[in-house]
Amino acid sequence: MPRYLDPSLKLSMLAIVALATLAGIAQPLRGDQGDAISPHDAIPHPTTEAENQTDPYQFQWWTAAVANPIMPQPHWVSFDLNTVLLDTLTHSPRIQSVSSRTSVALEKITQQDAAFDSKLLLETKGGLTNDPVGSTLTTGGPNRLKQESLGVSAGVAKTTRSGSVWDLSQELGTLDSNSLFFDPSNQGNSRLSLSLTRPLLARGGQVYTERLLTQARIDAGVSWQEMRRQIEQRIADVMTAYWQLYELRCHFLQQQKLLERGQEIERIIVGRSDFDSSRIELAKVRGRLARRMDQIISAEANVRRQQARLAMLIGRQELMTAENGLEMIPLDPPLAASLQWTLRDAVLKGIENRPEVRAAAKELESAALSIRITRNQLLPELNAVFDAYLAGLTGNNASFRAFGKQFTEGGPGLSVALQYEMPQGNRYARARHREATHWYRQKSEELRETMQVTRAEIETALIDVQTTIAQHQSKRQTVIAASDEETVLTERWMMLGGDGARVGVVLENLLDAQQRRSDAEREWVSTQVNYLVSLVELERAMGNLLVHENISTVRSPGQTRVDTFRTPDANGLPVVTEPTPVLMNASPPVSASPPPSLRSGEIIETMSEPSSTSGKPPSLPRRLKVLLFGNDPVQSGLIEANHKQGTEA
């Protein structure tokens, strides 16, 4: 309004505008370009509390838009969480690496167990002797001893699991000599030998003999739990990154909407510059618009960074080589059923399933094995040795006839011996036993610490879940209240315009209200995402995430290759097909019916406290899944990029 007008005239004009606005008969104001600007058409008004009574989540205007392309990238790909998890299990280098490491550990078991396999021994030898003699008693006359020999030996040797070593062999051969005392000539000989050595004190018994095999099994168990831990961590990271990408995309849309509402105010001020707006108002709104544009740039950068992180976690080469030209669109809305866990049940679940606890228990088992082995080594070595043989001899190089005679003529030859060995003071064995005892105490304390850390992480995650549940209603009310406040201040500003006594104060309040509404919407989305992320963290802290997501780590029968895949979920949706796998250390998947129809952001309070008599934790509610698999569900794990005019993957 021009400043040279009389103040009473200015008040009269303002009163006329206010009455016309309230009566609904005010004509649209026109700007410099002749565009009609209506107070109620210029700025989109938020949904009021009365309008929200039919649908309390109607204020989430961004729900549909966030599932569509919103970024400037030329290509886009849309996927749900199930598809992301499938691609992660198939393409993630981390998962493939830890699976191969576990396969290596499983091969060690076979290698150590092979030490108890029977060994087939086969030997052939031939010899020609031509030595001078220094005594006539050697040859009976000739000055050189000449002999020709040919022999074949076959046998079986085996180390038993109790520590005994036995060797059974059969020899056949021929021997001829120029000695006058050699009779019969052209001899055929045969010899059947049996040797048995059994430790009676130290180094005896099945525990000591199988120590390397037992240690290999323990190491494989530790490696298996480490594989579970890393796969579980990678799945948790992928799920968290997926929901954080959804959150950042919502923030980007909300920031864009905030900028649009500010631009509408700027357009109205410019259109009313010849009537009642002032330069200070235009300067204020343009300053706010500049800051909001800067925030949009930061929000877009955050989305692109999160896309890069999610692509890295998935590990698919096509996503990694997109060169920032691919927009990633998460399709799943943040839906989840309410979860009620008592701290006691959650801790019991974590102690039972947590990979770190199981691995620490395996290491304690290894330390206990060392104590048993070193206790055995404190004893002196006392071995019983038994040898027996049968022999046969014929002429004319008839070795096979000699083989028959070894059973029919003569009798067996026998020898029995005891071997004893004991180092003076036995200091080495005693030191080894003390070392094993200290190691056992160390592993025991490490297990206790791991259980305490597990309890603390579960308690922290449970507090986070309960906090987000408690904030759910207050955050929703904050958004609705902020929307109502913006509506009231918008109408007030449209009526009062540029009040000469308080230049820009009403406009400043309106711009602040717009910012508060945008902040409330951001916090509401963050609360939704934080609830899902805290649920993921709680499942991971309890060691139950793989079971909850129907992910199994298996090895096929007769093989040591480890595979990781998803089994059909509670809704019967096919995820992957595997040929008759053998489950190893995998709990059965949790069965849960999907909750009733949910709106985006809604939390269903249907879970009750577990019964004190059953002693079992409640079944975990499963989040709703939206699978856009097209016509072939088997190929659902493949993420395919699209042009902006393309279709969903």
Secondary structure, DSSP 4 states (H G I P E B T S, - for coil): --TTS-HHHHHHHHHHHHHHHHHT-PPPEE-TT--EE-HHHHSPPPPPTTGGGT-TTTT-THHHHTTS--SS-SEEEEE-HHHHHHHHHHH-HHHHHHHHHHHHHHHHHHHHHGGGS-EEEEEEEEEEEEEE-S-HHHHSS-SEEEEEEEEEEEEEEEE-TTS-EEEEEEEEEEEEE--TT--SSSEEEEEEEEEEEEESSTT-SHHHHTHHHHHHHHHHHHHHHHHHHHHHHHHHHHHHHHHHHHHHHHHHHHHHHHHHHHHHHHHHHHHTTTTT--HHHHHHHHHHHHHHHHHHHHHHHHHHHHHHHHHHHH--HHHHTSTT-EEEEE-----EE-----HHHHHHHHHHH-HHHHHHHHHHHHHHHHHHHHHHHTSPEEEEEEEEEEEEEESTT-HHHHHHHHHHSS--EEEEEEEEE--STTHHHHHHHHHHHHHHHHHHHHHHHHHHHHHHHHHHHHHHHHHHHHHHHHHHHHHHHHHHHHHHHHHHHHHH-S-GGGTTHHHHHHHHHHHHHHHHHHHHHHHHHHHHHHHHHHHHHTT-HHHHTTEEEEE-TT---EEEEEPP-TT-------SS-EE-S-PPPPP-PPPS---TT-EE----PPPTTT--PPPPPPPP-----TT-GGGTT----EETTS---
